[in-house]
Amino acid sequence: MKQTISKFEKFSKLLLCIMISSLVVILAGCSASPNSDTGTRGFTDFETIEKEYLTTIENLDWPEGFTPPDTLEGEDTGASFQVGYGDTRASNLWEYTWMKEWLDTYNTDSQRAAKALEELEKAFDMPYMGEDRCDDATRNYLRQNIDKAKLGDPSGFTECIRANYAD
């Protein structure tokens, strides 16, 4: 028997995803942990966060055929940014591309799909998922979505991409 999801349930899930994402941004903006990856969570300029971004994208593995942008786009170059923001932006792009890779391959290429999940498992050891930048709810949300994907259920990644990325 096919189970249908009501509009209210869909809206509730979307709202929850948006609230979790907003909470991550708020907590990252308020954090001042001396145990962060940089030793300080002060503020810096665009040039510094773009260097963080570029360093991070060079050090990450990306899905076959994907090349990340070689500049940090969409930011006010005259604004002030929290140290680590460039790394977080690159890491979020990395997470998105591996979720998308899994969604694009789980029905057609089991090796590529397995590689995508293997990569996504690394997120929990990356700075952008550290306690000074991310809350438990966000880490748990990614864990649940990876676990769903391991069972062949695309709903978690699909929901996350719809709620957080202009796709």
C-alpha positions in Angstrom: 0.0 0.0 0.0 1.5 3.4 -1.0 1.9 5.8 1.8 1.2 9.4 0.9 2.8 12.4 2.6 0.5 15.3 3.3 1.3 18.8 2.3 1.5 19.7 6.0 4.2 17.0 6.5 6.1 18.2 3.5 5.9 21.8 4.7 6.9 20.7 8.2 10.0 18.9 6.9 11.0 21.8 4.7 10.5 24.3 7.6 12.6 22.0 9.9 15.4 21.9 7.3 15.4 25.7 6.9 15.3 26.2 10.7 18.3 23.9 11.2 20.2 25.6 8.4 19.4 29.0 9.9 20.5 27.8 13.4 23.9 26.7 12.0 24.5 30.1 10.4 23.5 31.9 13.6 25.6 29.6 15.8 28.6 29.9 13.5 28.2 33.7 13.6 28.1 33.8 17.4 30.9 31.3 18.0 34.1 32.4 19.7 35.6 29.0 20.7 39.3 29.1 21.5 39.4 25.4 20.4 38.6 26.2 16.8 40.7 25.1 13.9 42.3 28.5 13.6 42.7 29.2 17.3 40.5 32.3 16.9 37.1 32.9 15.4 37.6 36.6 14.8 36.7 38.5 11.7 38.6 39.0 8.5 38.3 40.4 5.0 37.1 38.8 1.7 40.7 38.2 0.5 41.4 35.9 3.5 38.2 33.9 3.2 38.7 33.5 -0.5 42.2 32.0 0.3 40.5 29.7 2.8 38.0 28.7 0.1 40.7 28.0 -2.5 42.9 26.1 -0.1 40.0 23.9 0.9 38.8 23.1 -2.6 42.3 22.1 -3.5 42.5 19.7 -0.6 39.1 18.0 -1.2 38.2 15.2 -3.5 35.4 16.0 -5.9 33.1 13.8 -8.0 34.3 12.7 -11.4 33.8 15.5 -13.9 33.1 18.3 -11.4 35.3 21.3 -11.1 34.6 23.7 -8.3 34.6 27.4 -9.0 38.1 28.9 -8.7 36.8 32.0 -7.0 34.4 32.6 -4.1 31.3 33.9 -5.7 28.3 35.7 -4.4 29.9 37.6 -1.5 30.3 41.3 -0.8 34.0 41.8 -1.3 34.0 44.8 1.1 32.3 42.9 3.9 33.8 41.4 7.0 33.7 37.7 7.4 34.2 35.2 10.3 37.5 33.3 10.1 36.7 29.9 8.6 33.8 31.1 6.4 35.7 30.3 3.2 36.5 26.8 4.4 32.8 26.3 5.3 31.6 27.5 2.0 33.9 25.2 0.1 32.9 22.3 2.4 29.2 23.0 1.9 29.8 22.9 -1.9 31.7 19.6 -1.5 28.9 18.1 0.6 26.3 19.2 -2.0 28.3 17.8 -4.9 28.6 14.4 -3.3 24.9 14.3 -2.3 24.1 15.1 -5.9 26.6 12.5 -7.2 24.9 9.9 -5.1 21.4 11.0 -6.4 22.7 10.9 -10.0 24.2 7.4 -9.7 22.6 5.3 -7.0 20.3 3.6 -9.6 22.9 3.4 -12.4 26.4 3.1 -11.1 26.8 1.4 -7.7 30.5 2.1 -7.5 30.2 5.8 -8.0 27.3 5.9 -5.5 29.3 4.0 -3.0 32.2 6.4 -3.5 29.8 9.3 -2.9 28.7 7.9 0.5 32.3 7.1 1.4 33.2 10.7 0.8 30.2 12.1 2.7 31.3 10.0 5.7 34.4 12.1 5.9 32.3 15.2 6.6 32.1 14.4 10.3 35.9 14.8 10.7 36.0 18.1 8.7 36.3 21.5 10.4 32.9 22.7 9.0 31.2 20.0 11.0 33.2 20.7 14.2 31.6 21.8 17.4 32.7 25.4 16.9 30.9 25.7 13.5 28.1 23.2 13.6 25.5 21.9 16.1 24.5 18.3 16.9 21.2 18.6 15.1 22.9 19.4 11.8 25.4 16.6 12.2 22.6 14.2 13.1 20.6 15.4 10.1 23.5 14.6 7.7 24.0 11.2 9.5 20.3 10.3 9.0 20.4 11.3 5.4 23.5 9.2 4.8 21.9 6.3 6.6 18.8 6.6 4.4 21.0 6.7 1.3 22.8 3.5 2.4 19.4 1.8 2.4 18.7 3.2 -1.1 16.3 6.0 0.0 17.0 9.3 -1.8 14.5 11.3 0.3 17.0 12.8 2.7 19.5 14.1 0.1 16.6 15.3 -2.1 15.0 17.2 0.8 18.3 18.7 1.9 19.2 19.9 -1.6 15.7 21.3 -2.2 15.7 23.2 1.1 19.3 24.5 1.1 20.5 24.8 -2.5 19.2 26.5 -5.5 19.1 23.4 -7.7 
